[in-house]
Amino acid sequence: NTNTPAIAIQGEGYNISQTALNSLKERYKNIYILLDNDAKGLFNGQRLASITGFKNIILPEFPGGKDISDYYFYLKNKNIFKSNMLDLIQN
């Protein structure tokens, strides 16, 4: 929805292998972490950012969810979603 390439790790508590980390750094100028906005996701997003040097972005709090797909469903508007996500990346 934002024309931003994305990958997913297996879960919030997982690390990224050094091989994958090196490959991502070679291929992309800006790399972001976006995990759930619950306590576990916030903690592990910050932890992963400190290990990788990637920028951790955090979804705003919203009723009824904690992850990016919940956020999209909550907004019910692709253009607002795209604008909000791009604002998170740029700030």
C-alpha positions as CSV (number, residue, x, y, z in Angstrom):
1,N,0.0,0.0,0.0
2,T,3.0,2.4,0.4
3,N,5.2,1.0,-2.3
4,T,7.7,0.1,0.4
5,P,9.4,-3.3,0.1
6,A,8.7,-5.3,3.3
7,I,9.8,-8.6,4.9
8,A,8.7,-10.3,8.1
9,I,10.6,-12.0,10.8
10,Q,9.2,-15.1,12.3
11,G,8.1,-13.4,15.5
12,E,8.8,-10.4,17.7
13,G,11.4,-12.2,19.8
14,Y,13.5,-13.4,16.8
15,N,16.7,-11.8,15.6
16,I,17.9,-11.4,12.0
17,S,20.8,-13.5,10.9
18,Q,24.0,-11.7,10.0
19,T,23.7,-12.9,6.4
20,A,20.2,-11.4,6.1
21,L,21.3,-8.2,7.9
22,N,24.3,-7.7,5.5
23,S,22.1,-8.4,2.5
24,L,19.5,-5.9,3.5
25,K,22.1,-3.2,4.3
26,E,23.6,-3.7,0.8
27,R,20.3,-3.5,-1.0
28,Y,18.4,-0.7,0.8
29,K,19.3,2.8,2.0
30,N,16.6,3.0,4.7
31,I,15.4,0.0,6.7
32,Y,12.6,0.2,9.2
33,I,11.3,-2.1,12.0
34,L,7.6,-2.1,12.6
35,L,6.4,-4.6,15.2
36,D,3.1,-4.7,17.2
37,N,2.4,-1.7,19.4
38,D,1.8,-3.8,22.5
39,A,4.4,-4.1,25.3
40,K,6.2,-7.1,23.7
41,G,6.4,-5.5,20.3
42,L,7.6,-2.1,21.7
43,F,10.3,-3.8,23.7
44,N,11.5,-6.1,20.9
45,G,11.3,-3.3,18.2
46,Q,13.7,-1.2,20.3
47,R,15.9,-4.2,21.0
48,L,16.1,-5.1,17.4
49,A,16.8,-1.5,16.4
50,S,19.7,-1.3,18.8
51,I,21.2,-4.5,17.4
52,T,20.7,-3.7,13.7
53,G,20.9,0.1,13.5
54,F,17.5,0.1,11.6
55,K,14.9,2.7,12.5
56,N,12.1,1.5,14.7
57,I,8.8,3.0,13.9
58,I,5.7,2.6,16.1
59,L,2.1,2.5,15.1
60,P,-0.1,4.9,17.0
61,E,-2.5,3.5,19.6
62,F,-5.9,2.7,18.2
63,P,-8.9,0.7,19.5
64,G,-9.3,-2.9,18.7
65,G,-5.8,-3.9,17.5
66,K,-2.1,-3.8,17.8
67,D,-0.5,-4.6,14.4
68,I,-0.3,-3.1,11.0
69,S,-3.2,-5.2,9.5
70,D,-5.4,-4.2,12.4
71,Y,-4.5,-0.6,11.8
72,Y,-5.4,-0.8,8.1
73,F,-8.7,-2.4,9.0
74,Y,-9.3,0.2,11.7
75,L,-8.8,3.2,9.3
76,K,-10.8,1.6,6.5
77,N,-9.2,4.0,4.1
78,K,-6.2,3.2,1.9
79,N,-5.2,6.8,1.3
80,I,-5.2,7.7,5.0
81,F,-3.3,4.5,5.8
82,K,-0.7,5.3,3.2
83,S,-0.3,8.9,4.4
84,N,0.0,7.9,8.0
85,M,2.5,5.2,7.3
86,L,4.7,7.5,5.2
87,D,4.5,10.1,8.0
88,L,5.8,7.5,10.4
89,I,8.7,6.7,8.1
90,Q,9.6,10.4,7.6
91,N,9.6,11.4,11.2
